[in-house]
Amino acid sequence: MDVRNQTNRSTEATLPVDLFIEPRGSRVFRPVLFSFIILASLVGNALVLKAVIGLHLRCKPFAYYLVANLAVAEVISSICQPFVMTYQEKYTWIFGDFACKLLIPLQVLATIVVTFNLAAIAVYRYRALTITSIGKKMTSITLATVIGVMWVLALSISFPLFVTRILIEYPSGHKVCVSKFSGIEIYNIIRFALTFLFPYLIMSWSYGAVALKIKRHIRHNVIERTRLSLYSDESRDTNDGRSNRSDRQVQLEYNKQPRGSRTGAEQEFDLLRMIYVIIISFVVCYAPYQALFLWEYTTGPSSWRFPFHEVLRNYFYILTCLPGAIHPLCYGTMNRFFARAFSRIVMCRR
């Protein structure tokens, strides 16, 4: 997949013929919106990295390493995105041959790591809820291997873009930065399946299993609290003094249980809500661009060249940048550790 496919048919030699004239307000609004999203992504993910690095634990949970890896990939992607956006706005590449060969493939690489990382977080969350000792089984070698494999796979998938990217200049002065090799369209479809479709299916399955398990766990807690309550009430009425002392102990345990259970349930709901926001933001923000990408590659130019095609493509591209800004916001508002860490960093507290 290339969530932001840069080898599409819109980067042809000729300037796009667009019958729709974009209003001036929209032309001003788009760069402002894009700049705000990129700035939020850079600042937010920098705070995430700072918080994880500043976590003084001898053995940090694996989830924090995954979150930090996701933040690194989103920072790289956010640094490259202004160049890509400028290319789409001007319809010509103005940054030179070296940047053409490096920046767009690097942005594709980072995007692939983001999707792989989201899938890995989903799988880890599922295993963490089904294997209680998973945190103890993660060694340093395992951590490095999992994260390293993500980057190696992403590099392998995006490698054809690094070696085939070329800058073409036309007599009119128009420059296009494209990858040209036989089978490029098949490659793009395969990349779409490997780096968008499959990770999305993995996330859907994992989060569905997590939601089902949490629902069962909460139901079990409710039944257990009800059983303890009924048992303690019956014991209070029928047992002797000695038994009553035991019942009082049971009642004390029961009095502690609801508070602990409610706290645990709230934490689980918070976690589940954060997971849902992350997966929904990923799908909602990436799907429109991907749908447009598939439409372009399965139909002829006469079909997908509707009047406001270029404007719509630019807005869809901005939408794919949004998750990079949303994810740190999710951590800061739905996770107690990151909320406290962000507060300390922003307020310059130790």
C-alpha positions as CSV (number, residue, x, y, z in Angstrom):
1,M,0.0,0.0,0.0
2,D,1.0,3.5,-0.3
3,V,-1.4,5.3,1.8
4,R,-0.2,8.4,0.0
5,N,0.6,6.9,-3.4
6,Q,3.0,9.3,-5.2
7,T,3.3,7.2,-8.4
8,N,-0.3,7.8,-9.4
9,R,-1.6,9.0,-12.7
10,S,-2.0,12.6,-11.5
11,T,1.8,13.1,-11.7
12,E,1.8,12.8,-15.5
13,A,3.9,15.1,-17.7
14,T,1.1,17.5,-18.3
15,L,-0.5,19.8,-15.8
16,P,-3.8,18.6,-14.5
17,V,-6.8,19.7,-16.5
18,D,-9.3,20.7,-13.8
19,L,-12.5,22.5,-14.8
20,F,-13.2,23.3,-11.2
21,I,-11.7,26.5,-9.9
22,E,-11.0,26.2,-6.2
23,P,-12.3,29.2,-4.2
24,R,-9.7,31.5,-2.8
25,G,-10.8,30.7,0.8
26,S,-10.1,27.0,0.3
27,R,-6.7,27.7,-1.2
28,V,-5.8,29.6,1.9
29,F,-7.5,27.3,4.3
30,R,-5.8,24.1,3.1
31,P,-2.2,25.2,3.8
32,V,-3.1,26.6,7.2
33,L,-4.9,23.4,8.2
34,F,-2.1,21.2,6.9
35,S,0.5,23.3,8.8
36,F,-1.4,23.1,12.0
37,I,-1.8,19.3,11.7
38,I,2.0,18.8,10.9
39,L,3.0,21.0,13.8
40,A,0.6,19.2,16.2
41,S,2.0,15.9,15.0
42,L,5.6,16.9,15.5
43,V,5.1,18.4,18.9
44,G,2.8,15.7,20.1
45,N,5.0,12.8,19.0
46,A,8.1,14.6,20.4
47,L,6.3,14.7,23.8
48,V,5.5,11.0,23.5
49,L,9.2,10.2,22.9
50,K,10.3,12.4,25.7
51,A,7.8,10.8,28.1
52,V,8.9,7.2,27.2
53,I,12.6,8.1,27.4
54,G,12.0,9.7,30.7
55,L,10.2,6.7,32.1
56,H,12.6,5.5,34.8
57,L,11.9,1.8,34.9
58,R,14.5,-0.9,34.8
59,C,12.3,-2.9,32.4
60,K,9.8,-0.8,30.5
61,P,6.6,-2.5,29.3
62,F,6.8,-3.5,25.7
63,A,3.7,-1.4,24.9
64,Y,5.8,1.7,25.6
65,Y,8.4,0.7,23.1
66,L,5.7,0.2,20.5
67,V,4.3,3.6,21.2
68,A,7.8,5.2,21.0
69,N,8.4,3.4,17.7
70,L,5.1,4.6,16.3
71,A,6.0,8.2,17.4
72,V,9.4,7.9,15.6
73,A,7.7,6.8,12.4
74,E,5.1,9.5,12.6
75,V,7.8,12.2,13.2
76,I,9.7,11.0,10.0
77,S,6.5,11.0,8.0
78,S,5.5,14.5,9.3
79,I,8.9,15.9,8.3
80,C,8.5,14.5,4.7
81,Q,4.8,15.5,4.3
82,P,5.4,19.2,3.7
83,F,7.5,18.4,0.6
84,V,4.9,16.1,-0.7
85,M,2.1,18.6,-0.1
86,T,4.1,21.3,-1.9
87,Y,4.5,18.9,-4.8
88,Q,0.8,18.3,-5.0
89,E,0.0,22.0,-4.7
90,K,2.5,23.3,-7.3
91,Y,2.2,20.2,-9.6
92,T,6.0,20.4,-10.0
93,W,8.9,19.1,-8.0
94,I,11.1,22.0,-6.9
95,F,13.4,20.3,-4.4
96,G,16.0,18.7,-6.7
97,D,17.0,15.2,-7.8
98,F,18.4,13.9,-4.4
99,A,15.3,15.0,-2.5
100,C,13.1,13.3,-5.2
101,K,14.9,10.0,-4.6
102,L,14.9,10.3,-0.8
103,L,11.9,12.1,0.6
104,I,8.9,10.5,-1.0
105,P,10.2,6.9,-0.6
106,L,11.2,7.7,3.0
107,Q,7.7,9.0,3.7
108,V,6.2,5.9,2.2
109,L,8.6,3.8,4.4
110,A,7.5,5.7,7.6
111,T,3.8,5.2,6.7
112,I,4.3,1.5,6.3
113,V,6.0,1.3,9.7
114,V,3.0,3.2,11.2
115,T,0.5,0.7,9.9
116,F,2.7,-2.3,10.9
117,N,3.1,-0.8,14.4
118,L,-0.6,-0.3,14.9
119,A,-1.1,-3.9,13.9
120,A,1.6,-4.9,16.4
121,I,0.0,-2.9,19.2
122,A,-3.3,-4.6,18.5
123,V,-1.7,-8.1,18.6
124,Y,0.2,-7.2,21.8
125,R,-2.9,-5.9,23.5
126,Y,-4.7,-9.1,22.6
127,R,-1.9,-11.3,23.9
128,A,-1.5,-9.1,27.1
129,L,-5.1,-9.8,28.0
130,T,-4.9,-13.6,27.3
131,I,-1.4,-14.3,28.5
132,T,-0.9,-12.5,31.9
133,S,2.9,-13.2,32.0
134,I,3.6,-11.7,28.6
135,G,5.4,-8.7,30.0
136,K,7.9,-11.0,31.8
137,K,8.6,-13.0,28.6
138,M,9.7,-10.0,26.5
139,T,13.5,-9.8,26.5
140,S,15.6,-7.1,25.1
141,I,16.4,-9.3,22.1
142,T,12.7,-9.9,21.5
143,L,11.9,-6.2,21.7
144,A,14.7,-5.3,19.2
145,T,13.7,-8.1,16.9
146,V,10.0,-7.2,16.7
147,I,10.8,-3.5,16.1
148,G,13.7,-4.3,13.7
149,V,11.5,-6.6,11.6
150,M,8.9,-3.9,11.2
151,W,11.5,-1.5,9.7
152,V,13.2,-4.2,7.6
153,L,9.9,-5.3,6.1
154,A,8.9,-1.7,5.5
155,L,12.2,-1.0,3.8
156,S,11.9,-4.2,1.7
157,I,8.4,-3.1,0.5
158,S,9.4,0.5,-0.2
159,F,12.9,-0.3,-1.7
160,P,11.7,-0.3,-5.3
161,L,10.8,3.4,-4.8
162,F,14.2,4.3,-3.6
163,V,16.0,2.7,-6.6
164,T,13.6,3.7,-9.4
165,R,12.7,7.3,-8.4
166,I,13.6,9.7,-11.1
167,L,13.1,13.4,-11.7
168,I,11.8,14.3,-15.2
169,E,12.0,17.8,-16.5
170,Y,10.0,18.9,-19.5
171,P,10.8,21.8,-21.9
172,S,8.0,23.8,-20.3
173,G,10.0,23.7,-17.0
174,H,7.5,21.3,-15.4
175,K,9.2,18.7,-13.2
176,V,7.7,15.4,-12.1
177,C,9.1,13.0,-9.5
178,V,8.0,9.5,-10.3
179,S,9.0,5.8,-10.1
180,K,9.1,4.2,-13.5
181,F,9.5,0.4,-13.9
182,S,7.6,-2.4,-15.4
183,G,4.7,-3.6,-13.3
184,I,4.4,-0.4,-11.3
185,E,0.7,-0.7,-11.1
186,I,0.7,-4.3,-9.9
187,Y,3.4,-3.3,-7.4
188,N,1.1,-0.5,-6.0
189,I,-1.8,-2.9,-5.7
190,I,0.3,-5.5,-3.8
191,R,1.7,-2.8,-1.6
192,F,-1.8,-1.6,-0.8
193,A,-2.7,-5.1,0.3
194,L,0.4,-5.7,2.3
195,T,0.6,-2.4,4.1
196,F,-3.1,-1.3,4.5
197,L,-5.5,-4.2,3.9
198,F,-3.7,-6.9,5.9
199,P,-2.8,-4.7,8.9
200,Y,-6.4,-3.4,9.0
201,L,-7.7,-7.0,9.1
202,I,-5.3,-7.8,11.9
203,M,-6.3,-4.8,13.9
204,S,-10.0,-5.5,13.4
205,W,-9.6,-9.1,14.6
206,S,-7.4,-8.3,17.5
207,Y,-9.5,-5.4,18.8
208,G,-12.7,-7.4,18.3
209,A,-11.2,-10.2,20.5
210,V,-10.1,-7.6,23.1
211,A,-13.6,-6.1,23.2
212,L,-15.2,-9.5,23.6
213,K,-12.8,-10.5,26.4
214,I,-13.2,-7.3,28.3
215,K,-17.0,-7.6,28.1
216,R,-16.8,-11.1,29.5
217,H,-14.4,-10.0,32.2
218,I,-16.7,-7.1,33.3
219,R,-19.7,-9.4,33.3
220,H,-17.8,-11.9,35.5
221,N,-17.0,-9.1,38.0
222,V,-20.6,-8.1,38.2
223,I,-21.7,-11.7,38.8
224,E,-19.0,-12.2,41.4
225,R,-19.9,-9.1,43.3
226,T,-23.6,-10.1,43.3
227,R,-22.7,-13.6,44.5
228,L,-20.6,-12.2,47.4
229,S,-23.3,-9.7,48.3
230,L,-26.0,-12.4,48.5
231,Y,-23.7,-14.8,50.4
232,S,-22.7,-12.2,53.0
233,D,-26.4,-11.2,53.5
234,E,-27.5,-14.8,54.1
235,S,-24.6,-15.5,56.4
236,R,-25.3,-12.5,58.6
237,D,-28.8,-13.8,59.3
238,T,-28.1,-17.5,59.8
239,N,-24.6,-18.1,61.2
240,D,-23.4,-18.0,64.8
241,G,-21.0,-15.5,66.3
242,R,-17.9,-17.4,65.1
243,S,-19.2,-17.6,61.6
244,N,-20.2,-14.0,61.7
245,R,-16.6,-13.0,62.2
246,S,-15.8,-14.9,59.0
247,D,-18.7,-13.3,57.3
248,R,-17.4,-9.9,58.4
249,Q,-14.1,-10.8,56.7
250,V,-16.0,-11.8,53.6
251,Q,-18.0,-8.5,53.8
252,L,-14.7,-6.6,54.1
253,E,-13.4,-8.3,51.0
254,Y,-16.7,-7.6,49.3
255,N,-16.5,-3.9,50.3
256,K,-13.1,-3.7,48.8
257,Q,-14.1,-5.7,45.7
258,P,-16.5,-3.2,44.1
259,R,-14.2,-0.3,44.4
260,G,-11.3,-2.3,42.9
261,S,-13.6,-3.8,40.3
262,R,-15.1,-0.5,39.3
263,T,-11.6,1.0,39.0
264,G,-10.4,-2.0,36.9
265,A,-13.5,-1.8,34.7
266,E,-13.0,2.0,34.3
267,Q,-9.4,1.4,33.3
268,E,-10.4,-1.3,30.9
269,F,-13.1,0.9,29.4
270,D,-10.6,3.8,29.1
271,L,-8.1,1.5,27.4
272,L,-10.8,0.1,25.0
273,R,-12.0,3.6,24.2
274,M,-8.4,4.7,23.4
275,I,-7.9,1.6,21.2
276,Y,-11.2,2.3,19.4
277,V,-10.3,6.0,18.8
278,I,-6.9,5.0,17.4
279,I,-8.3,2.3,15.0
280,I,-11.2,4.5,13.9
281,S,-8.9,7.5,13.2
282,F,-6.7,5.2,11.2
283,V,-9.5,3.8,9.1
284,V,-11.5,7.0,8.7
285,C,-8.5,9.2,7.8
286,Y,-6.8,6.7,5.5
287,A,-9.7,5.1,3.8
288,P,-10.8,8.0,1.5
289,Y,-7.4,8.4,0.0
290,Q,-7.1,4.7,-0.5
291,A,-10.5,4.5,-2.1
292,L,-9.5,7.2,-4.5
293,F,-6.2,5.5,-5.2
294,L,-7.9,2.2,-6.0
295,W,-10.4,4.0,-8.2
296,E,-7.6,5.6,-10.2
297,Y,-5.8,2.4,-10.7
298,T,-8.9,0.4,-11.8
299,T,-10.5,2.9,-14.1
300,G,-9.3,5.0,-17.0
301,P,-8.5,8.8,-16.7
302,S,-11.8,9.7,-18.3
303,S,-13.6,8.1,-15.4
304,W,-11.6,9.5,-12.5
305,R,-10.8,13.0,-13.9
306,F,-14.0,14.6,-12.5
307,P,-13.9,18.4,-12.2
308,F,-12.8,18.8,-8.6
309,H,-10.6,15.7,-8.5
310,E,-7.3,17.5,-7.6
311,V,-8.9,19.5,-4.8
312,L,-10.5,16.4,-3.4
313,R,-7.2,14.6,-3.6
314,N,-5.4,17.3,-1.7
315,Y,-8.0,17.3,1.1
316,F,-7.9,13.5,1.3
317,Y,-4.1,13.7,1.6
318,I,-4.4,16.2,4.4
319,L,-6.8,13.8,6.1
320,T,-4.2,11.0,6.0
321,C,-1.8,13.3,8.0
322,L,-4.3,13.7,10.8
323,P,-3.7,10.4,12.7
324,G,-0.2,11.6,13.5
325,A,-1.7,14.5,15.5
326,I,-4.6,12.5,16.9
327,H,-2.5,9.6,18.4
328,P,-0.5,11.8,20.9
329,L,-3.8,13.4,21.9
330,C,-5.3,10.0,22.6
331,Y,-2.4,9.1,24.8
332,G,-2.5,12.4,26.7
333,T,-6.3,12.3,27.4
334,M,-6.9,8.6,27.7
335,N,-3.8,7.3,29.4
336,R,-2.9,8.4,32.9
337,F,0.9,7.9,32.5
338,F,1.1,10.0,29.4
339,A,-1.2,12.6,30.8
340,R,1.0,13.1,33.9
341,A,4.2,12.9,31.7
342,F,2.9,15.6,29.3
343,S,1.9,17.8,32.2
344,R,5.4,17.5,33.8
345,I,7.1,18.3,30.4
346,V,4.9,21.2,29.5
347,M,5.0,22.7,33.0
348,C,8.8,22.0,33.2
349,R,8.4,19.9,36.3
350,R,10.6,17.0,37.3
